[in-house]
Amino acid sequence: MALVVDTVSDVVAVPSLDLVAPESILPQLEYVEGVVKLDGGMVFIQDLDAFLSLEEDQALEAAIEENH
């Protein structure tokens, strides 16, 4: 899935070995597939299949199609 955004502040290539299991950060993290620690903080990688309900996924798809 891709999300359309207004701006991107940075793009970072990170080796998969740097990906940390979310449970090692906080066991209760829902909808997070992985965490990458960077010098300036952390990036949480969302599991969009679990993050969005079926209705939200359909609404997002419709909105994307509407804008193209």
C-alpha positions as CSV (number, residue, x, y, z in Angstrom):
1,M,0.0,0.0,0.0
2,A,1.1,3.5,-0.6
3,L,0.0,6.7,1.0
4,V,-0.2,10.0,-0.8
5,V,1.4,12.8,1.3
6,D,1.8,16.5,1.0
7,T,5.5,16.6,1.9
8,V,8.4,14.3,2.7
9,S,11.1,15.6,5.1
10,D,13.6,12.8,4.6
11,V,14.2,9.4,3.1
12,V,16.5,7.0,4.9
13,A,17.8,3.6,3.7
14,V,18.3,1.3,6.7
15,P,19.7,-2.2,6.6
16,S,17.1,-4.8,7.7
17,L,19.5,-5.8,10.5
18,D,18.9,-2.4,12.1
19,L,15.1,-3.2,12.4
20,V,14.2,-3.8,16.0
21,A,11.2,-5.9,17.1
22,P,8.5,-3.6,18.6
23,E,8.1,-5.9,21.6
24,S,11.6,-5.1,22.7
25,I,10.7,-1.4,22.9
26,L,7.2,-1.7,24.4
27,P,5.2,-5.0,24.6
28,Q,1.9,-3.2,24.2
29,L,2.7,-1.5,20.9
30,E,-0.2,-2.3,18.5
31,Y,0.0,-2.0,14.8
32,V,3.8,-1.6,14.7
33,E,5.7,-3.9,12.5
34,G,9.2,-2.7,13.5
35,V,11.2,0.1,14.9
36,V,14.4,1.6,13.6
37,K,16.7,3.6,15.9
38,L,18.3,6.6,14.3
39,D,20.7,9.2,15.8
40,G,17.9,11.7,16.0
41,G,15.2,9.4,17.4
42,M,13.2,6.4,16.3
43,V,11.0,5.5,13.3
44,F,8.0,3.3,14.0
45,I,7.0,1.2,10.9
46,Q,3.3,0.8,10.9
47,D,1.6,-2.5,9.9
48,L,-1.1,-0.9,7.7
49,D,-3.0,-4.1,7.3
50,A,-3.6,-4.3,11.0
51,F,-3.7,-0.5,11.6
52,L,-6.7,0.2,9.3
53,S,-10.1,-1.4,9.7
54,L,-11.7,-2.8,6.5
55,E,-13.9,0.3,6.3
56,E,-10.9,2.7,6.8
57,D,-9.0,0.8,4.2
58,Q,-11.9,1.0,1.7
59,A,-12.3,4.8,2.5
60,L,-8.6,5.4,1.9
61,E,-8.7,3.5,-1.4
62,A,-11.7,5.5,-2.5
63,A,-10.1,8.8,-1.6
64,I,-6.9,7.9,-3.4
65,E,-8.8,6.9,-6.6
66,E,-10.9,10.1,-6.3
67,N,-7.8,12.2,-6.4
68,H,-6.2,10.6,-9.4
